Structures are given as C-alpha cells and as structure tokens.
Amino acid sequence: MARKTGSHSEITGPRIRAAALKLFARHGFAAVSMRQIAAEVGVQAGALYLYTPDKETLLFDLLKEHMDELIAAWEAEPRGASPRERLEAFVRFHIRFNLERPDAVFLSYMELRNLGPGNFAAIEALRRDYENRLEAILSEGQAAGTFAAPDTKLATLAIIAMLTGVNTWYREGGRLSRDRVGDIYWDMVRKSVAA
C-alpha cells in the first residue's frame, strides 16, 4: 500500500503509538480497533500494518517502551550513598516519573492481561527488574540496621503499589503540589520500614 502524501515513517510511527496510547487508556484495549487508531492519526487502516503486525504487538511495544524508559530514568537518577537516601530518591522518582505519564501507567496495570504468554512474560520480567532495584535498597537497609521490614519482597510490592496509586487520585492544581505529595509519601514509606 502506498504511503499517504506527506507521510514519513519517523513522524507517523510515533503518532501511531501516541494515538494508540491515548485511545487504549481512554476506552480500553479491547474496545479500540485498528481503524480507530488510523482515523486518529489520519491514515488508512492498512497503513498501520507498515508499523506494527497487529494490535497486541502495538500494546506490547507501548508497555515495553514505558518500562524501558522507567528503568533507564531510574538508572540516571541521583540517589545518594545510604540506603535511606536511595529509598527517598526512589520514592520521589517513582511518583514524579509516573505522574508525568498517566496513560502509560494505566496501560501497564490495566491492559497487561491482554498480552499473550510470551509478551506477558517479557513485560513481567521488566517489572521484576524494576522491583528488584527497590528490593535491593530495602535489603541493604535491612543489613545496615536502618530498615526493619519482615519481608523485603512484600514491602517492595506494597511500596510500589502505594506510590503508583498516586496516579488514581492526584490532579494538577489540586490542594497538594507534586512536591508536597512526595514529602508525605516519603514520610509514610520511611515510617513503614523504619528500624
């Protein structure tokens, strides 16, 4: 199929991903058709298949991109020397990163179930990789006597769930600023694992 006049792969590919992200987050993966995505981008439905073999692959690519960006951003984040400083950095980073990407976070938690076994396993491995980074901080703090969590894996999952939950209620311009939310959540996390 010929490309639409003015179409460029370096422009159209990102526009397709952005449209799919928005539509999947708004209406749900199952309710969105490839035709709807194409209409949002302004291309023929068949043109989408120049960029992705199918809708599940498009979802997988969005979820993988989000996890890759999350892990890379955490790797680039200044963290401090002590487990306490690294835990605070993680808490503030996780909230900040996810509040800037509400649609991607929503997809990561609500649409993972729409992946086939191989794609699901790949995204789950990336999630475990990210979780393991927090668990390592908690384990180091436990060994140093700074933290006292009866089970570091459970504490890891609870902390991530709590931090990610900010996306469900936070509204820009509301009564709490992002920084204040970070302060309050850091205080709660710190107290939950304090020795």
N, C-alpha and C positions, 0 to 999 in steps of 0.2 A: 504494500500500500504506500502510495506517495505521501510525503510529509506535506502538511498544510503550509502554504506560503508564509514565510516569516517564522517558521518553527525551527528551533535549534535545540539539539539534544541537551546541551549544558543548561538550558533555560527550562525546557519542557519537562525533563526528568524531575528536577526539584519541585516544579509546580505540581506535578502529579502527586509526589509524595506529600506535599503540603496540603493539597486538596483532600487526599485520602485520609490524612491525619485528622483534619477538621471534620470531615463527614463521618468517619468511624467514631470519633469522640462524641459527636452530636447525636447520631442516630443509631449507633451500634454497628459492628462489623457485618452481621448477618443481614441487616436491613439495607445496606448500601450496595448498589450494583456498580459494575464497571462503567455502565452508561452514565450513571450519575457523576462519577468521578470525571469522566471525559467531558461531560457538559460543564462541570465546574471549571475545568481547565480551558475549555473552548476548543477541544479537538474531537475528532471522530473516535468512537469507542474502539475501533480496531487499532488505532494509533497507540493505545495504551500498551498493547502487546509488543510493541517495539522496546518498551522499557521494563516490562515485567511479564513473566509467563502466565501468572494467574493472580487472583485476589489474595490468596493465602500468602504467596511469596511477597506481595506488597506489604501485607501486615507484618510478616516476619522481618522484612527489611526495616520497617519503621521501629519495631521493638528492639532489634539488634542495634540500630543506629543510636537509639536512646541509651541503651546500656553501654555501648562503646563510648559515647560522649560522657556519660556519668563516671565511668571508671577512669577515663583519661583526665577529666576535670579534677577528680579526687587526687589522682597522681600528681597533678600540677599544683595542688593546694598547699600553701604553707601550713605546717602542722604543729610546730613546737617540739620540744625534746621529751617531755614527760608524758606518761600515759594520760594523765589528767588533761594536759594541754591538747594532746591529739584527740581525745574524746570530745572536748569542747569544739575543736576545729571541725570534727566530723558532724556533730550536731548542727552547727551553724551552716556548714557547707550543704548538708543534705536538704535542709529547709530552703535555703537560698536557691540552690540548683533546681529543685522541683517546683518551687513557686513560679519560676520563670518558664516552666514547660508543663502547664496543667493538662493539656490534651495528651501529651506523650505519657505522662504518669497515669492518667486514666486508662489509656490503652494497655499499659504494662500490667495493670492489675485486673482490668475487667475483660479484656479480649484475649488474654493468653490462652484461654480454653479453646479458642478457635484454630489453634495450630495443630497440625498433625504431629505424631510422636517424635519424629526426628527434629523438626523445628522447635517443638516444645522443649525437648531436651537441651538444645543449643541455647535457648534463652534462659532456661533454668540454670544451666552451667554458668552463664554470665552473672545471674543474680547471686548464685552461691559465691562466686568470685568476689563480688562486692560485699556480701555479708561477711565473708571470711576476713576482710580487711578490718571491719568493726570488731569482729570476734577476737582478732589478734590484739587489738588495742585493749580490750577487756581482759584478755588472758595476761598480757604484760602487766596491767594494773593490778590484777589479782596476785600475780607472782611478787610484785613490789609491795604488796600490802596496802595499796591505795584504794582498790576496789574490793568489794565482797559480794559477788553475785553467786548464788548457789549453783547456777548452771549458766555458763557463758553463752552457749548456743541459744538457749531460751531468752536470755537477756538481750542478745543481739536481735533476735526476731521481734521481741517486744519493743525495743527502742526504734527499730526501723519502721514498724507499724505505726507507732505513735508519731514519729516525725513525718511520715508520709501522709498521715491523717490530716495534717495542716491544710493540704490541698482541698479537702472536702468542705472546709468552713471559712478559710481565710478569704477576705475580699479587700482588694486595694482600696485605700481611702476609708477603711473601717476604723473602729476605735483603737486598734493596736497597729503600730507600724511593723514592718518586717523585722527590724532590729529588736523591737520590744518582744515580739513573738520568739525570736531567737534567744533572748535573755531568759524568758520564762521557761522555755523548753529546756535550755541548758541547765537551769536550776533544778527542774524536775528530773532530768536524766541523771545529773550529778548525785542527787539525793537517793535515787533508786539503786545506785551501785556503790554508794559510799561505804567505806570500811568502818 
